[in-house]
Structures are given as C-alpha cells and as structure tokens.
Amino acid sequence: MVANKDKKKILFIENSVSHKAPGGSHKSLINLYDNLDLDKIEPFILLNEKNKMLTELMGNRNTYYLQHQTLDIKPNSKPGGYKQTNSTYNFSIFKANLGILYRLVRDVLPMTIKTINLIKKLDIDLVHTNTRIGSNQFGIIAAWLCGKKLVSHERIWTKKNWLNRLIFNFPDKIICISNSIKDNLLKIGVDRKKCTVIFNGRALPDIKKAFQKKYDDTSSFFNIGIMANISEYKGHSIFVKSAVSLLKKYPGMKFYIYGDTLTPDSKYLNKLKKIISENNCNDKIIFMGYVKEVNEIIQKLHINCCLTIGDEPLSGTIIESMLNKTVIISTKTGGSSEIITHKITGFLIKPDSVNDFVNAVDFLFKNRQFCKKITEEGYQFSKKNLTSKAYTKKVMQIYNEVLY
C-alpha cells in the first residue's frame, strides 16, 4: 500500500458549454475516474454548472461546481464548422477578437479565480482539463498560475486565435482522442512532443444472451438508433430522411432518436418533427430523449449510427456499439475511420448522404449473418483496445510521465 502522503491529488475540470445534458466527455471522465488506482490517486471533479442530470450522473464522486455557464465562442457546429481557414484581418476577425476579450472578462477571469481557490484549498498536484483547450482556458491558466502540473484533453477542434496560441504553451501534455485531433493541433502550431493519442474507453458491458440472438431473426422486425445530442452537425436530418425512405419499403422497421430534446436548437428540432409528422411516421420514428444507461438499449438495436456531417473527432457511440455487439454505421470523417474498418468492424459511408445510409441499412437488413460477423469482429477489437481499463492504463502512463 502507498501511504496517503504519497497520493497525488488530481482535479478534473469538465467545462461542456453546448448542452446541459451529459455528453461523451462526461462519460469518458467517469470511466477514467472509476478505474483509477485510489491507493495512488485522490481524484476530484470540477464542473461549470450544477443541474439535476449532472448531479445524478456524478453520484457520490468528489464533485465541485463553479456555477458559471460559459459563453461558447468556438466555431459553429454546423457542417464544416471546424474547418481551418486562412483568414486575413478584416471586420469579422475584429469582431472575433472582441468576442474573445468579452469572454475573458465575463468568463475566463472569474472562473480562473474560483478555480485557483479550489486548487489551493484541495492542495492539488495535477490538473486535468477534460474538454477542449478552447473552452477550458480558465482551468489551464489557473493550473499554470498555481504552478501545478497540467494535462489537457483535446476532444474537438480548437480554433487558432491569439488567446489559444498563448494557452497552447501551458500544458505539460495534451491527450488527443484521435489522430485527426492531433493533426489539427500540429497544424496550428502545438509542439508535437506534447501530443499523445489515446482513444476513449468505455466500461465492458454485460452482453445479454437474448440480445446476442437478435440477428438470427430474419423477420421484418429491425431497430435502428442514433445516440447524440440533437444538432445539425450530428446528422439527425439524414437519419430522419433516410428513415422515411426505408419505412416505405420496410414498414416493420423502427427508428429511435436518443438525445437531449430540452436544450437543442428548437428550430432544428421542430424541422425534424415536421418531416416525421408530414410523412405519418410518428409511431415509427420516435424521440426517446436523453438516456443515462445506454448498454441494454444499444444491445436491443440492430444498427446504431454516427452520422456526423462535419468532421467527427471520435464518437463514443461507435465504441459503445462495438462493445455491445451492435452493428455501427458511421460517416467516414475525422477519427471514425481510425477505429472502424469498413465491412470488418463496422460500416463507413459518405457524410451527408441519405442514399449511402439507406443502401447500407438495406444491405445489412438482408444479410443478418454478415451483421453477426461484423459485431463479433468489432467486439474483439474494442474489448482489446477501447475499454475503460485500457484507456485508464494509458492515461496513468501520462500522469506518471508528468508527475515523476
């Protein structure tokens, strides 16, 4: 046993600003937290906001709250929103800089002060910012000002601007969730030596025997789902339009949309509902809302989807599908093709293509034994490479490198 005085105190900072409902970064954080060696690590979590969903998710873990909902000035989440461009200084750049200054005063400075106070109060040894550098500037600055070791987790594309160019210098190490994310950081000037790719991990689920037999049933019964916070960027419109088309041919299919329906863009959500209603598919294309426990739900699906239209950093729903022996169809974008081998561990299709998605579903519906083969290959790959234990082991190696 390691004596208590030798324990390292780690503060995880999770600052998700787009949705109040927990997302993939929260799941990743919990999987890491729950698999740490508590003889060596004493973990704490700092969230920007306290609400019912997050409180229930965190349970009895050591959690603190800033109670400061941040302004999000990242590139928009619509298709192509994360593409880097070679901009010249013009009025739009001027407005962007004003936005950064506004956020510094409104968010970064007050949140930095609160975080510094907590770091000192808990006598933290290492700060691990769990969301992208662009939304966690306050945590990075606080750790730097306190002279603490710092690991940043880059989960999505961070925009290059004068503030982030400064912030990039502070972390001791940056964990990138895919090579696609790492490549973006290198392009905008981050030191290669700081960047390490570690795929996200999920807890190994209990596979129910009844669900393993779902592909043996060759009837018209077929369940297809999408799990993502509802936004245009995540491709829900492709899912809904494809579902309408497929239901004309296969009325026994059912399509389920799992994701927060309380906080997304109301215009986009209403647009989806209108398509469903106009095609009389309300009993076949169903909004299920946010769900906390996903494993049994995914196991009941024949196909799960990741239909991101823009670049996808690396969707947790891909990992969850593989671990639950359910076929995953994903758009070939960003980090998705780094863990999916087409027609071996899953299906890759072109982004923003109803035709490609419909054809993929049609093929899999008619070839159930092929589905079984894909799910077994995906399961074996994910069991070896994408579990929370494998993930935690690699992150601990980063901690040891930084701390000792």
Backbone hydrogen bonds in HBPLUS format (Angstrom, degrees):
<---DONOR---> <-ACCEPTOR-->    atom                        ^
c    i                          cat <-CA-CA->   ^        H-A-AA   ^      H-
h    n   atom  resd res      DA  || num        DHA   H-A  angle D-A-AA Bond
n    s   type  num  typ     dist DA aas  dist angle  dist       angle   num
A0006-ASP N   A0003-ALA O   2.93 MM   3  5.46 150.4  2.02 113.5 122.7     1
A0007-LYS N   A0004-ASN O   2.97 MM   3  5.24 159.7  2.01 109.5 116.2     2
A0008-LYS N   A0040-LYS O   2.93 MM  32  6.29 167.4  1.95 150.7 150.1     3
A0042-GLU N   A0008-LYS O   2.94 MM  34  6.07 162.8  1.97 142.9 144.3     4
A0125-ASP N   A0009-LYS O   2.85 MM 116  5.16 156.2  1.91 134.0 142.1     5
A0126-LEU N   A0009-LYS O   3.12 MM 117  6.50 156.7  2.17 159.8 162.4     6
A0010-ILE N   A0042-GLU O   3.08 MM  32  6.26 154.9  2.14 136.7 143.8     7
A0044-PHE N   A0010-ILE O   2.84 MM  34  6.14 140.3  2.00 164.6 172.8     8
A0011-LEU N   A0126-LEU O   2.98 MM 115  6.46 157.4  2.04 156.9 163.9     9
A0128-HIS N   A0011-LEU O   2.86 MM 117  6.05 170.4  1.87 151.3 153.4    10
A0012-PHE N   A0044-PHE O   2.77 MM  32  6.07 175.3  1.77 153.7 154.3    11
A0046-LEU N   A0012-PHE O   2.69 MM  34  6.02 153.5  1.76 169.3 175.0    12
A0013-ILE N   A0128-HIS O   2.96 MM 115  6.26 157.2  2.02 139.9 144.8    13
A0130-ASN N   A0013-ILE O   2.73 MM 117  5.65 165.8  1.75 150.2 155.3    14
A0014-GLU N   A0046-LEU O   2.94 MM  32  6.21 165.7  1.96 165.0 169.3    15
A0026-HIS N   A0023-GLY O   3.18 MM   3  5.50 125.9  2.48 103.8 116.4    16
A0027-LYS N   A0023-GLY O   3.28 MM   4  6.67 158.7  2.33 150.1 155.8    17
A0028-SER N   A0024-GLY O   2.94 MM   4  6.14 161.5  1.97 150.5 155.7    18
A0029-LEU N   A0025-SER O   2.97 MM   4  6.10 154.4  2.03 142.0 148.8    19
A0030-ILE N   A0026-HIS O   2.98 MM   4  6.27 161.6  2.02 152.7 156.8    20
A0031-ASN N   A0027-LYS O   2.96 MM   4  6.19 163.7  1.98 153.8 158.2    21
A0032-LEU N   A0028-SER O   3.05 MM   4  6.26 148.2  2.16 143.5 152.0    22
A0033-TYR N   A0029-LEU O   2.82 MM   4  6.02 174.2  1.83 158.5 160.1    23
A0034-ASP N   A0030-ILE O   2.91 MM   4  5.96 169.0  1.92 154.1 156.6    24
A0035-ASN N   A0032-LEU O   3.12 MM   3  5.40 149.6  2.21 107.3 116.5    25
A0036-LEU N   A0033-TYR O   3.45 MM   3  5.60 169.5  2.46 106.8 109.7    26
A0040-LYS N   A0037-ASP O   2.93 MM   3  5.58 156.1  1.99 116.4 123.9    27
A0041-ILE N   A0037-ASP O   2.87 MM   4  5.96 147.3  1.98 148.5 158.8    28
A0045-ILE N   A0062-ASN O   2.75 MM  17  6.05 150.6  1.84 160.8 169.1    29
A0064-TYR N   A0045-ILE O   2.72 MM  19  6.07 154.1  1.78 155.1 163.8    30
A0047-LEU N   A0064-TYR O   2.90 MM  17  6.28 165.7  1.92 154.3 155.4    31
A0066-LEU N   A0047-LEU O   2.83 MM  19  6.26 156.2  1.88 158.5 166.7    32
A0067-GLN N   A0048-ASN O   2.97 MM  19  5.43 109.0  2.49 105.1 123.0    33
A0068-HIS N   A0048-ASN O   2.72 MM  20  5.45 159.4  1.76 162.2 169.6    34
A0055-THR N   A0051-ASN O   2.89 MM   4  5.99 163.3  1.91 161.4 167.0    35
A0056-GLU N   A0052-LYS O   2.99 MM   4  6.12 163.3  2.02 152.0 155.8    36
A0057-LEU N   A0053-MET O   3.01 MM   4  6.19 155.4  2.07 144.0 151.4    37
A0058-MET N   A0054-LEU O   2.94 MM   4  6.11 160.1  1.98 152.3 156.4    38
A0059-GLY N   A0055-THR O   3.13 MM   4  6.23 139.0  2.31 141.1 150.9    39
A0061-ARG N   A0058-MET O   3.11 MM   3  5.79 166.3  2.13 142.7 145.8    40
A0063-THR N   A0061-ARG O   2.83 MM   2  5.73 104.0  2.41 119.8 104.6    41
A0081-GLY N   A0078-LYS O   2.81 MM   3  5.29 149.7  1.90 150.9 149.6    42
A0083-LYS N   A0080-GLY O   3.19 MM   3  5.51 171.9  2.19 117.3 118.6    43
A0094-PHE N   A0090-ASN O   2.94 MM   4  6.24 155.1  2.00 151.8 159.8    44
A0095-LYS N   A0091-PHE O   2.92 MM   4  6.22 153.7  1.99 148.3 154.6    45
A0096-ALA N   A0092-SER O   2.93 MM   4  6.17 149.1  2.03 140.7 149.7    46
A0097-ASN N   A0093-ILE O   2.91 MM   4  6.21 155.2  1.97 150.6 156.3    47
A0098-LEU N   A0094-PHE O   3.02 MM   4  6.31 151.6  2.10 144.3 152.3    48
A0099-GLY N   A0095-LYS O   2.91 MM   4  6.18 148.5  2.01 143.1 152.0    49
A0100-ILE N   A0096-ALA O   2.97 MM   4  6.34 147.6  2.08 144.9 153.5    50
A0101-LEU N   A0097-ASN O   2.99 MM   4  6.27 162.0  2.02 149.7 153.9    51
A0102-TYR N   A0098-LEU O   2.85 MM   4  6.07 156.3  1.91 147.9 155.0    52
A0103-ARG N   A0099-GLY O   2.91 MM   4  6.13 156.7  1.96 145.5 151.7    53
A0104-LEU N   A0100-ILE O   2.87 MM   4  6.14 150.6  1.96 147.2 155.8    54
A0105-VAL N   A0101-LEU O   3.17 MM   4  6.47 157.3  2.23 148.4 152.5    55
A0106-ARG N   A0102-TYR O   2.82 MM   4  5.98 170.7  1.83 156.0 159.3    56
A0107-ASP N   A0103-ARG O   2.71 MM   4  5.22 159.7  1.75 139.3 146.5    57
A0108-VAL N   A0103-ARG O   3.00 MM   5  6.32 152.0  2.08 142.9 150.7    58
A0109-LEU N   A0104-LEU O   2.91 MM   5  5.80 166.8  1.93 155.9 157.2    59
A0111-MET N   A0107-ASP O   2.96 MM   4  5.90 161.4  1.99 160.2 166.4    60
A0112-THR N   A0108-VAL O   2.81 MM   4  5.81 145.7  1.92 145.4 155.4    61
A0113-ILE N   A0109-LEU O   3.10 MM   4  6.33 161.4  2.13 153.5 156.9    62
A0114-LYS N   A0110-PRO O   3.19 MM   4  6.43 162.9  2.22 144.6 148.7    63
A0115-THR N   A0111-MET O   2.95 MM   4  6.08 153.3  2.02 142.7 150.4    64
A0116-ILE N   A0112-THR O   2.85 MM   4  6.06 158.4  1.90 153.7 159.4    65
A0117-ASN N   A0113-ILE O   3.11 MM   4  6.36 160.6  2.15 148.1 152.7    66
A0118-LEU N   A0114-LYS O   3.15 MM   4  6.45 149.6  2.24 141.1 148.9    67
A0119-ILE N   A0115-THR O   2.87 MM   4  6.12 162.9  1.90 156.2 160.9    68
A0120-LYS N   A0116-ILE O   3.02 MM   4  6.24 160.7  2.06 152.8 157.2    69
A0121-LYS N   A0117-ASN O   2.92 MM   4  6.05 155.2  1.99 141.2 148.9    70
A0122-LEU N   A0118-LEU O   2.93 MM   4  6.04 165.3  1.95 156.8 158.6    71
A0123-ASP N   A0119-ILE O   2.99 MM   4  5.77 116.2  2.41 130.6 145.7    72
A0124-ILE N   A0119-ILE O   3.14 MM   5  5.28 160.9  2.17 146.5 152.4    73
A0123-ASP N   A0120-LYS O   3.28 MM   3  4.92 141.7  2.43  90.7 101.6    74
A0127-VAL N   A0149-LYS O   2.93 MM  22  6.31 164.8  1.95 155.0 155.9    75
A0151-VAL N   A0127-VAL O   2.88 MM  24  6.29 164.9  1.91 162.0 167.0    76
A0129-THR N   A0151-VAL O   2.94 MM  22  6.47 139.4  2.11 154.7 164.0    77
A0153-HIS N   A0129-THR O   2.82 MM  24  5.93 137.5  2.00 155.8 169.1    78
A0135-SER N   A0132-ARG O   3.09 MM   3  5.72 147.7  2.20 115.5 123.4    79
A0136-ASN N   A0133-ILE O   3.15 MM   3  5.06 147.9  2.25  99.8 109.5    80
A0140-ILE N   A0136-ASN O   3.11 MM   4  6.38 160.5  2.15 156.3 161.8    81
A0141-ILE N   A0137-GLN O   2.90 MM   4  6.06 164.7  1.92 153.9 158.2    82
A0142-ALA N   A0138-PHE O   2.92 MM   4  6.00 157.7  1.97 142.5 149.3    83
A0143-ALA N   A0139-GLY O   3.04 MM   4  6.18 161.6  2.08 143.9 148.2    84
A0144-TRP N   A0140-ILE O   3.04 MM   4  6.22 160.1  2.08 146.4 152.2    85
A0145-LEU N   A0141-ILE O   2.85 MM   4  6.05 163.7  1.88 155.9 159.9    86
A0146-CYS N   A0142-ALA O   3.03 MM   4  6.17 142.6  2.18 141.8 151.7    87
A0148-LYS N   A0143-ALA O   2.92 MM   5  5.16 166.8  1.94 155.9 153.9    88
A0147-GLY N   A0144-TRP O   3.05 MM   3  5.02 154.0  2.12 100.2 108.3    89
A0172-ASP N   A0150-LEU O   2.79 MM  22  5.40 151.0  1.87 140.8 150.1    90
A0173-LYS N   A0150-LEU O   3.41 MM  23  6.91 151.9  2.50 149.9 156.1    91
A0152-SER N   A0173-LYS O   2.98 MM  21  6.44 162.3  2.01 158.1 160.9    92
A0175-ILE N   A0152-SER O   2.76 MM  23  6.18 156.2  1.81 163.3 168.0    93
A0154-GLU N   A0175-ILE O   2.74 MM  21  5.99 161.1  1.77 160.5 167.3    94
A0177-ILE N   A0154-GLU O   3.35 MM  23  6.61 156.2  2.42 169.3 165.0    95
A0165-ARG N   A0161-ASN O   2.89 MM   4  6.05 154.4  1.96 158.1 166.2    96
A0166-LEU N   A0163-LEU O   3.13 MM   3  5.29 127.4  2.42  98.3 111.3    97
A0167-ILE N   A0163-LEU O   2.95 MM   4  6.26 160.7  1.98 148.6 154.6    98
A0168-PHE N   A0164-ASN O   2.83 MM   4  5.90 155.3  1.89 154.2 157.9    99
A0169-ASN N   A0166-LEU O   3.24 MM   3  5.92 156.0  2.30 115.2 121.2   100
A0170-PHE N   A0167-ILE O   2.99 MM   3  5.65 162.9  2.02 125.5 130.1   101
A0174-ILE N   A0194-LYS O   2.74 MM  20  5.65 167.5  1.75 149.9 146.7   102
A0196-THR N   A0174-ILE O   2.97 MM  22  6.32 156.6  2.03 163.5 166.1   103
A0176-CYS N   A0196-THR O   2.78 MM  20  5.90 167.7  1.79 149.8 153.8   104
A0198-ILE N   A0176-CYS O   2.91 MM  22  6.12 155.3  1.97 155.3 162.9   105
A0182-LYS N   A0178-SER O   3.14 MM   4  6.49 158.8  2.19 145.1 151.1   106
A0183-ASP N   A0179-ASN O   2.83 MM   4  6.02 162.1  1.86 151.4 155.5   107
A0184-ASN N   A0180-SER O   3.24 MM   4  6.46 149.9  2.33 138.4 145.5   108
A0185-LEU N   A0181-ILE O   3.16 MM   4  6.51 156.9  2.21 149.7 155.1   109
A0186-LEU N   A0182-LYS O   3.00 MM   4  6.31 159.4  2.04 156.1 161.8   110
A0187-LYS N   A0183-ASP O   3.04 MM   4  6.23 150.5  2.13 144.0 151.7   111
A0188-ILE N   A0184-ASN O   3.22 MM   4  6.52 138.8  2.40 142.5 152.5   112
A0188-ILE N   A0185-LEU O   3.19 MM   3  5.31 130.6  2.45  95.9 108.5   113
A0190-VAL N   A0185-LEU O   3.01 MM   5  5.43 167.6  2.03 148.0 144.1   114
A0189-GLY N   A0186-LEU O   3.19 MM   3  5.22 163.5  2.22 105.7 107.6   115
A0194-LYS N   A0191-ASP O   3.00 MM   3  5.61 151.9  2.08 115.8 124.0   116
A0195-CYS N   A0192-ARG O   3.08 MM   3  5.44 149.5  2.18 110.4 118.9   117
A0202-ARG N   A0386-LEU O   3.05 MM 184  6.55 147.0  2.16 140.1 144.2   118
A0388-SER N   A0202-ARG O   2.79 MM 186  4.52 129.8  2.04 112.7 111.2   119
A0211-PHE N   A0208-LYS O   3.07 MM   3  5.42 126.1  2.37 104.6 117.6   120
A0212-GLN N   A0208-LYS O   3.19 MM   4  6.55 140.8  2.36 146.3 157.6   121
A0212-GLN N   A0209-LYS O   3.15 MM   3  5.10 126.8  2.45  93.6 107.5   122
A0213-LYS N   A0210-ALA O   3.38 MM   3  5.62 147.8  2.49  99.2 107.6   123
A0214-LYS N   A0211-PHE O   3.18 MM   3  5.35 167.6  2.20 111.3 113.4   124
A0216-ASP N   A0213-LYS O   2.94 MM   3  5.39 157.7  1.99 115.4 122.9   125
A0217-ASP N   A0214-LYS O   3.41 MM   3  5.77 154.7  2.48 104.8 111.2   126
A0254-LYS N   A0222-PHE O   2.95 MM  32  6.36 150.6  2.04 161.8 164.0   127
A0302-HIS N   A0223-ASN O   2.80 MM  79  5.29 154.7  1.86 136.5 144.9   128
A0303-ILE N   A0223-ASN O   3.23 MM  80  6.67 153.8  2.30 154.7 160.1   129
A0224-ILE N   A0254-LYS O   2.90 MM  30  6.24 161.0  1.94 162.9 169.3   130
A0256-TYR N   A0224-ILE O   2.84 MM  32  6.27 156.6  1.89 153.4 161.3   131
A0225-GLY N   A0303-ILE O   2.96 MM  78  6.42 157.9  2.01 152.3 159.0   132
A0305-CYS N   A0225-GLY O   2.97 MM  80  6.21 127.3  2.26 140.3 155.7   133
A0226-ILE N   A0256-TYR O   2.98 MM  30  6.48 142.3  2.13 160.7 172.3   134
A0258-TYR N   A0226-ILE O   2.87 MM  32  6.06 170.5  1.88 171.6 172.7   135
A0228-ALA N   A0258-TYR O   3.07 MM  30  6.52 150.7  2.16 170.6 172.1   136
A0234-LYS N   A0231-SER O   3.06 MM   3  5.49 139.5  2.23 108.1 118.2   137
A0235-GLY N   A0232-GLU O   3.10 MM   3  5.52 165.1  2.12 113.8 118.2   138
A0309-ILE N   A0233-TYR O   2.90 MM  76  5.51 161.5  1.93 150.0 156.2   139
A0238-ILE N   A0235-GLY O   3.16 MM   3  5.34 125.6  2.47 100.3 113.2   140
A0239-PHE N   A0235-GLY O   3.20 MM   4  6.55 156.8  2.25 147.8 154.2   141
A0240-VAL N   A0236-HIS O   2.90 MM   4  6.17 163.2  1.93 153.8 157.3   142
A0241-LYS N   A0237-SER O   2.97 MM   4  6.04 169.6  1.99 147.7 151.1   143
A0242-SER N   A0238-ILE O   2.96 MM   4  5.93 156.2  2.01 144.2 151.2   144
A0243-ALA N   A0239-PHE O   2.92 MM   4  6.04 151.6  2.01 142.7 151.0   145
A0244-VAL N   A0240-VAL O   3.03 MM   4  6.31 158.8  2.08 151.4 155.9   146
A0245-SER N   A0241-LYS O   3.21 MM   4  6.46 158.8  2.26 142.5 147.6   147
A0246-LEU N   A0242-SER O   2.86 MM   4  6.11 164.4  1.89 156.4 160.5   148
A0247-LEU N   A0243-ALA O   2.92 MM   4  6.00 155.3  1.99 152.5 158.3   149
A0248-LYS N   A0245-SER O   3.35 MM   3  5.64 144.1  2.48 102.4 111.6   150
A0249-LYS N   A0246-LEU O   3.03 MM   3  5.39 137.9  2.21 106.3 117.4   151
A0250-TYR N   A0246-LEU O   2.71 MM   4  5.85 158.6  1.75 156.0 163.7   152
A0253-MET N   A0250-TYR O   3.16 MM   3  5.91 171.7  2.17 124.3 126.5   153
A0255-PHE N   A0284-LYS O   2.75 MM  29  6.00 176.8  1.75 175.3 175.7   154
A0286-ILE N   A0255-PHE O   2.86 MM  31  6.30 160.3  1.89 163.9 163.8   155
A0257-ILE N   A0286-ILE O   2.86 MM  29  6.06 166.8  1.87 160.6 159.8   156
A0288-MET N   A0257-ILE O   2.81 MM  31  5.77 177.4  1.81 154.1 155.0   157
A0259-GLY N   A0289-GLY O   3.00 MM  30  4.92 140.5  2.16 100.2 107.8   158
A0269-LEU N   A0265-ASP O   3.05 MM   4  6.33 166.0  2.07 156.8 161.1   159
A0270-ASN N   A0266-SER O   2.88 MM   4  5.97 162.1  1.91 148.2 153.2   160
A0271-LYS N   A0267-LYS O   2.96 MM   4  6.11 143.2  2.10 138.3 148.5   161
A0272-LEU N   A0268-TYR O   3.09 MM   4  6.44 154.0  2.16 149.7 155.1   162
A0273-LYS N   A0269-LEU O   3.04 MM   4  6.36 164.1  2.07 151.1 155.4   163
A0274-LYS N   A0270-ASN O   2.87 MM   4  6.01 146.3  1.99 142.0 151.1   164
A0275-ILE N   A0271-LYS O   3.16 MM   4  6.45 157.1  2.22 146.5 151.0   165
A0276-ILE N   A0272-LEU O   3.12 MM   4  6.44 161.6  2.15 152.2 157.1   166
A0277-SER N   A0273-LYS O   2.89 MM   4  6.06 163.3  1.92 148.5 153.4   167
A0278-GLU N   A0274-LYS O   2.87 MM   4  5.94 168.8  1.88 154.8 157.9   168
A0281-CYS N   A0276-ILE O   3.00 MM   5  5.21 169.9  2.01 153.6 153.8   169
A0280-ASN N   A0277-SER O   3.00 MM   3  5.02 164.2  2.03 111.6 113.2   170
A0284-LYS N   A0281-CYS O   2.92 MM   3  5.08 158.1  1.97 110.2 117.4   171
A0285-ILE N   A0281-CYS O   2.79 MM   4  5.78 151.9  1.87 171.8 172.1   172
A0298-ILE N   A0294-VAL O   2.84 MM   4  6.03 166.0  1.86 164.3 167.4   173
A0299-GLN N   A0295-ASN O   2.94 MM   4  6.19 157.3  1.99 151.1 158.0   174
A0300-LYS N   A0296-GLU O   3.20 MM   4  6.37 136.7  2.40 137.4 146.5   175
A0300-LYS N   A0297-ILE O   3.16 MM   3  5.34 134.0  2.38  99.4 111.4   176
A0301-LEU N   A0298-ILE O   3.00 MM   3  5.18 145.0  2.13 103.3 114.0   177
A0304-ASN N   A0327-VAL O   2.85 MM  23  6.23 161.5  1.89 166.0 172.4   178
A0329-ILE N   A0304-ASN O   2.97 MM  25  6.40 159.0  2.01 160.3 166.6   179
A0306-CYS N   A0329-ILE O   2.89 MM  23  6.28 151.3  1.97 157.8 159.9   180
A0331-THR N   A0306-CYS O   2.94 MM  25  6.48 146.5  2.05 165.3 170.2   181
A0335-GLY N   A0312-GLU O   2.69 MM  23  6.04 149.5  1.78 163.9 174.7   182
A0318-ILE N   A0315-SER O   3.23 MM   3  5.68 148.2  2.34 107.1 114.8   183
A0320-GLU N   A0316-GLY O   2.93 MM   4  6.21 165.7  1.95 156.8 161.0   184
A0321-SER N   A0317-THR O   3.00 MM   4  5.97 149.1  2.10 133.9 141.6   185
A0322-MET N   A0318-ILE O   3.12 MM   4  6.40 164.5  2.15 151.0 154.2   186
A0323-LEU N   A0319-ILE O   3.00 MM   4  6.23 168.3  2.02 156.7 159.8   187
A0324-ASN N   A0320-GLU O   3.07 MM   4  6.10 133.0  2.30 135.9 147.4   188
A0324-ASN N   A0321-SER O   3.18 MM   3  5.13 131.2  2.43  94.0 107.2   189
A0326-THR N   A0321-SER O   2.99 MM   5  5.09 162.6  2.02 147.0 148.9   190
A0325-LYS N   A0322-MET O   3.18 MM   3  5.20 164.7  2.20 109.6 110.7   191
A0347-PHE N   A0328-ILE O   2.91 MM  19  6.22 163.9  1.93 163.6 166.6   192
A0330-SER N   A0347-PHE O   2.82 MM  17  6.13 168.8  1.83 160.5 162.3   193
A0349-ILE N   A0330-SER O   2.89 MM  19  6.22 149.2  1.98 144.7 152.7   194
A0333-THR N   A0331-THR O   2.99 MM   2  5.71 119.5  2.37 110.9  94.4   195
A0332-LYS N   A0349-ILE O   2.72 MM  17  5.58 154.4  1.78 165.5 163.1   196
A0336-SER N   A0333-THR O   3.29 MM   3  5.93 156.0  2.35 141.8 138.8   197
A0338-GLU N   A0335-GLY O   2.98 MM   3  5.23 153.5  2.05 109.1 117.6   198
A0339-ILE N   A0336-SER O   3.30 MM   3  5.97 158.9  2.35 114.4 119.1   199
A0340-ILE N   A0336-SER O   3.09 MM   4  6.18 138.1  2.27 145.8 158.2   200
A0344-ILE N   A0341-THR O   2.86 MM   3  5.29 155.9  1.92 139.3 137.9   201
A0345-THR N   A0341-THR O   2.95 MM   4  5.33 160.8  1.99 145.1 151.2   202
A0343-LYS N   A0346-GLY O   2.65 MM   3  5.40 140.8  1.80 162.4 176.1   203
A0357-PHE N   A0353-SER O   3.23 MM   4  6.43 161.7  2.26 145.5 150.4   204
A0358-VAL N   A0354-VAL O   2.90 MM   4  6.06 166.9  1.92 158.3 162.1   205
A0359-ASN N   A0355-ASN O   3.00 MM   4  6.15 162.6  2.03 148.4 153.3   206
A0360-ALA N   A0356-ASP O   3.02 MM   4  6.17 153.2  2.10 143.0 150.1   207
A0361-VAL N   A0357-PHE O   3.01 MM   4  6.25 166.2  2.03 155.1 158.0   208
A0362-ASP N   A0358-VAL O   2.91 MM   4  6.04 162.7  1.94 151.1 156.6   209
A0363-PHE N   A0359-ASN O   2.97 MM   4  6.12 158.7  2.02 145.1 150.3   210
A0364-LEU N   A0360-ALA O   3.05 MM   4  6.27 165.7  2.07 150.8 154.4   211
A0365-PHE N   A0361-VAL O   2.84 MM   4  5.96 155.8  1.89 153.3 160.2   212
A0366-LYS N   A0362-ASP O   3.23 MM   4  6.40 148.8  2.33 142.4 149.2   213
A0367-ASN N   A0364-LEU O   3.21 MM   3  4.98 145.2  2.34  93.8 103.9   214
A0371-CYS N   A0367-ASN O   3.17 MM   4  6.54 144.3  2.30 140.8 151.0   215
A0371-CYS N   A0368-ARG O   3.05 MM   3  4.90 117.5  2.46  90.1 105.8   216
A0372-LYS N   A0368-ARG O   3.06 MM   4  6.47 150.8  2.15 147.2 154.1   217
A0373-LYS N   A0369-GLN O   3.14 MM   4  6.44 152.1  2.22 141.8 148.7   218
A0374-ILE N   A0370-PHE O   3.03 MM   4  6.32 160.0  2.07 151.5 156.0   219
A0375-THR N   A0371-CYS O   2.96 MM   4  6.20 165.3  1.98 155.9 159.7   220
A0376-GLU N   A0372-LYS O   3.08 MM   4  6.24 153.3  2.15 144.7 151.3   221
A0377-GLU N   A0373-LYS O   3.09 MM   4  6.32 162.0  2.13 149.2 153.9   222
A0378-GLY N   A0374-ILE O   2.85 MM   4  6.03 163.9  1.88 154.7 159.8   223
A0379-TYR N   A0375-THR O   2.89 MM   4  5.92 150.7  1.97 139.1 147.3   224
A0380-GLN N   A0376-GLU O   3.04 MM   4  6.24 163.9  2.07 149.1 152.3   225
A0381-PHE N   A0377-GLU O   3.06 MM   4  6.25 160.3  2.10 148.5 154.0   226
A0382-SER N   A0378-GLY O   2.94 MM   4  6.05 167.1  1.96 149.2 153.1   227
A0383-LYS N   A0379-TYR O   2.82 MM   4  5.85 155.5  1.88 149.4 156.7   228
A0384-LYS N   A0380-GLN O   3.30 MM   4  6.34 144.1  2.44 135.2 142.6   229
A0385-ASN N   A0381-PHE O   3.02 MM   4  6.16 151.8  2.10 147.3 155.6   230
A0386-LEU N   A0382-SER O   2.73 MM   4  4.62 156.2  1.79 129.4 135.8   231
A0391-TYR N   A0387-THR O   2.99 MM   4  6.21 158.2  2.04 149.5 156.2   232
A0392-THR N   A0388-SER O   2.84 MM   4  5.96 162.6  1.87 145.8 150.3   233
A0393-LYS N   A0389-LYS O   3.01 MM   4  6.13 160.5  2.05 146.7 151.8   234
A0394-LYS N   A0390-ALA O   3.29 MM   4  6.51 155.6  2.36 143.0 148.0   235
A0395-VAL N   A0391-TYR O   3.04 MM   4  6.35 155.8  2.10 150.3 157.6   236
A0396-MET N   A0392-THR O   2.82 MM   4  6.01 158.8  1.87 155.0 160.7   237
A0397-GLN N   A0393-LYS O   3.23 MM   4  6.47 140.1  2.40 135.6 145.2   238
A0398-ILE N   A0395-VAL O   2.96 MM   3  5.11 122.8  2.30  98.4 113.1   239
A0399-TYR N   A0395-VAL O   3.01 MM   4  6.46 156.2  2.07 150.5 157.1   240
A0400-ASN N   A0396-MET O   2.92 MM   4  6.15 164.5  1.94 152.0 155.3   241
A0401-GLU N   A0397-GLN O   3.05 MM   4  6.20 149.7  2.15 137.9 146.1   242
A0402-VAL N   A0398-ILE O   2.98 MM   4  6.23 150.0  2.07 150.6 158.7   243
A0403-LEU N   A0399-TYR O   2.78 MM   4  5.85 165.2  1.80 160.4 164.6   244
A0404-TYR N   A0400-ASN O   3.14 MM   4  5.68 155.7  2.20 136.5 141.4   245
